[in-house]
Amino acid sequence: MRGYRYIKVVIDFILSILLCILLLPIMVVIAVTIRIESKGPIFFRQKRIGKNKREFYILKFRTMKINTPGNTPTHMLSNPEMYITKIGKFLRKTSLDELPQVFNVLKSEMSFIGPRPALWNQYDLIKERDTTGANGIKPGITGWAQVNGRDEIPIEVIALYDGEYAHKISLWLDIKIIFKTFSQVSKAQGIVEGTNPQNHIHV
């Protein structure tokens, strides 16, 4: 397992470079569409908690209007649907808004697979991850908790899944998570917008 952890870093670096090149045309189309539909920046930056609880800024395509209350998580808005753009709704449903996170991986702030990075104010989740050891590894674009319920499970269970992954990291587990992620994304499973403030992290 320890040997794979080092290999995983190399895989993340090489794969992030390749994906930055391969996904560039798609990201350009998305960026142009976002700019045409609404004024404002193309990307959305938000403070998250990374490995060993170091703060960093996650990068996503902007899916909300510029009049959305500043740096407010979706679940804390009284009517999130009124702030999400048309293209933003599609990007969230397909998880294409997450594509820019390949740059976070390239910067070694994230891994492709790991616990989803907690919001800076998700204190309960951060505390639970302290007890399971999940804060000791890089957060990921997708993870073991995401493919086992995503937004539909409570934070205690999320932390348990994340801790389980932290202690059982392996190539085969990562492959399993990748396949389950593609399956869920294709069916748009486990995404909840604005209904579960405790565990919602798709913002």
C-alpha positions as CSV (number, residue, x, y, z in Angstrom):
1,M,0.0,0.0,0.0
2,R,2.8,2.4,0.9
3,G,4.5,1.8,-2.4
4,Y,1.3,2.5,-4.3
5,R,0.9,5.8,-2.5
6,Y,4.1,7.0,-4.3
7,I,3.0,5.6,-7.6
8,K,-0.3,7.3,-7.2
9,V,1.4,10.7,-7.0
10,V,3.2,10.0,-10.3
11,I,0.0,8.8,-11.9
12,D,-1.9,11.9,-10.8
13,F,0.8,14.2,-12.3
14,I,1.1,12.4,-15.6
15,L,-2.7,11.9,-16.0
16,S,-3.4,15.5,-15.1
17,I,-1.1,16.8,-17.8
18,L,-2.7,14.5,-20.4
19,L,-6.2,15.4,-19.4
20,C,-5.4,19.1,-19.4
21,I,-4.5,18.7,-23.1
22,L,-7.3,16.3,-24.1
23,L,-10.0,18.2,-22.2
24,L,-9.0,21.6,-23.4
25,P,-11.4,21.7,-26.4
26,I,-14.3,20.7,-24.2
27,M,-13.4,23.2,-21.5
28,V,-13.1,26.0,-24.1
29,V,-16.6,25.2,-25.4
30,I,-18.0,25.2,-21.8
31,A,-16.2,28.5,-21.0
32,V,-17.6,30.2,-24.1
33,T,-21.1,29.0,-23.3
34,I,-20.8,30.2,-19.7
35,R,-19.7,33.7,-20.9
36,I,-22.4,33.9,-23.5
37,E,-25.2,33.0,-21.1
38,S,-24.3,35.3,-18.2
39,K,-21.8,38.0,-17.1
40,G,-19.1,37.2,-14.7
41,P,-16.0,35.0,-14.4
42,I,-15.8,31.6,-16.1
43,F,-14.3,29.8,-13.1
44,F,-15.5,29.6,-9.5
45,R,-12.9,29.5,-6.7
46,Q,-13.8,28.3,-3.2
47,K,-11.8,27.7,-0.1
48,R,-11.6,24.0,0.8
49,I,-9.7,21.9,3.3
50,G,-6.9,19.7,1.9
51,K,-4.3,17.2,3.1
52,N,-3.5,17.7,6.8
53,K,-6.2,20.4,6.9
54,R,-4.2,22.9,4.8
55,E,-6.5,25.3,3.0
56,F,-6.6,25.7,-0.8
57,Y,-8.9,27.0,-3.4
58,I,-10.8,24.5,-5.5
59,L,-11.5,25.4,-9.1
60,K,-14.8,24.7,-10.9
61,F,-16.7,26.1,-13.8
62,R,-19.1,28.8,-12.6
63,T,-22.7,27.5,-12.5
64,M,-24.4,30.3,-10.6
65,K,-25.3,33.9,-11.4
66,I,-23.1,36.7,-10.2
67,N,-25.8,38.1,-7.9
68,T,-25.6,34.9,-5.8
69,P,-24.7,35.8,-2.2
70,G,-20.9,35.8,-2.0
71,N,-19.1,32.5,-1.1
72,T,-22.4,31.0,0.2
73,P,-22.7,27.2,-0.2
74,T,-25.6,26.1,-2.3
75,H,-27.3,24.3,0.7
76,M,-27.4,27.6,2.6
77,L,-29.5,29.4,0.0
78,S,-33.2,29.5,0.6
79,N,-33.9,28.9,-3.1
80,P,-30.8,27.7,-4.9
81,E,-32.6,27.0,-8.2
82,M,-33.1,30.7,-8.8
83,Y,-29.4,31.3,-8.8
84,I,-28.2,28.4,-11.0
85,T,-27.8,29.3,-14.6
86,K,-29.2,27.1,-17.4
87,I,-25.8,25.8,-18.5
88,G,-24.9,25.5,-14.8
89,K,-27.8,23.1,-14.2
90,F,-26.5,20.9,-17.0
91,L,-22.9,21.1,-15.8
92,R,-23.9,20.1,-12.3
93,K,-26.1,17.3,-13.4
94,T,-23.3,15.8,-15.6
95,S,-20.5,16.8,-13.1
96,L,-18.7,18.7,-16.0
97,D,-18.4,21.7,-13.6
98,E,-15.7,19.6,-11.9
99,L,-13.4,19.4,-14.9
100,P,-11.2,22.4,-13.9
101,Q,-10.1,20.4,-10.9
102,V,-7.6,18.7,-13.1
103,F,-5.6,21.9,-12.5
104,N,-5.8,21.4,-8.7
105,V,-4.5,17.9,-9.3
106,L,-1.7,19.2,-11.5
107,K,-0.7,21.6,-8.6
108,S,-0.7,18.6,-6.3
109,E,-3.4,20.1,-4.1
110,M,-5.7,17.2,-5.0
111,S,-5.7,13.7,-6.3
112,F,-8.1,12.2,-8.8
113,I,-9.3,9.8,-6.1
114,G,-9.6,10.7,-2.4
115,P,-12.1,12.2,0.1
116,R,-14.0,15.1,-1.4
117,P,-12.4,18.3,0.0
118,A,-14.6,19.7,2.8
119,L,-15.8,23.2,2.7
120,W,-13.9,25.5,5.1
121,N,-16.9,25.7,7.4
122,Q,-17.9,22.0,7.4
123,Y,-16.5,21.8,10.9
124,D,-18.4,18.6,11.8
125,L,-17.1,16.7,8.8
126,I,-13.5,17.9,9.4
127,K,-13.7,16.8,13.0
128,E,-15.1,13.4,12.0
129,R,-12.3,12.9,9.5
130,D,-9.8,13.6,12.2
131,T,-11.0,10.6,14.0
132,T,-10.9,8.3,10.9
133,G,-7.6,9.6,9.5
134,A,-9.1,10.9,6.3
135,N,-7.6,14.3,6.8
136,G,-4.1,12.8,6.4
137,I,-4.4,12.2,2.6
138,K,-5.0,14.4,-0.4
139,P,-8.7,15.1,-1.2
140,G,-10.0,13.9,-4.6
141,I,-12.2,14.7,-7.5
142,T,-14.1,11.5,-6.6
143,G,-13.9,9.1,-3.7
144,W,-15.1,6.1,-1.9
145,A,-17.8,8.0,0.0
146,Q,-19.1,9.6,-3.3
147,V,-19.6,6.2,-5.0
148,N,-21.4,4.9,-1.9
149,G,-24.0,7.6,-1.6
150,R,-22.5,11.0,-2.4
151,D,-24.9,13.7,-1.1
152,E,-27.4,11.2,0.4
153,I,-25.4,9.9,3.4
154,P,-24.8,11.7,6.7
155,I,-21.4,13.2,7.5
156,E,-20.5,10.4,10.0
157,V,-20.8,7.8,7.3
158,I,-18.9,10.0,4.8
159,A,-16.1,10.2,7.3
160,L,-16.1,6.4,7.8
161,Y,-15.9,5.7,4.1
162,D,-13.1,8.3,3.7
163,G,-11.2,6.8,6.6
164,E,-11.6,3.3,5.2
165,Y,-10.2,4.6,1.9
166,A,-7.3,6.3,3.6
167,H,-6.3,3.0,5.3
168,K,-7.0,0.7,2.3
169,I,-5.6,2.8,-0.6
170,S,-4.7,0.4,-3.5
171,L,-4.7,0.3,-7.3
172,W,-7.7,-2.0,-7.4
173,L,-9.8,0.1,-5.0
174,D,-9.0,3.2,-7.2
175,I,-10.1,1.3,-10.3
176,K,-13.3,0.2,-8.6
177,I,-14.0,3.8,-7.6
178,I,-13.4,5.1,-11.1
179,F,-15.8,2.6,-12.7
180,K,-18.5,3.3,-10.0
181,T,-18.0,7.0,-10.6
182,F,-18.6,6.8,-14.3
183,S,-21.7,4.7,-13.6
184,Q,-23.1,7.2,-11.2
185,V,-22.3,10.2,-13.3
186,S,-24.0,8.7,-16.3
187,K,-27.2,8.2,-14.2
188,A,-26.8,11.5,-12.2
189,Q,-27.1,9.5,-9.0
190,G,-26.7,10.8,-5.5
191,I,-26.8,14.6,-6.3
192,V,-28.9,16.7,-4.0
193,E,-29.2,20.4,-4.4
194,G,-30.0,22.5,-1.4
195,T,-31.8,19.9,0.6
196,N,-29.2,18.4,3.0
197,P,-27.1,21.0,4.7
198,Q,-25.1,18.5,6.7
199,N,-23.3,16.6,4.0
200,H,-23.8,18.6,0.8
201,I,-20.5,19.3,-0.9
202,H,-21.5,19.8,-4.5
203,V,-21.4,23.6,-4.5
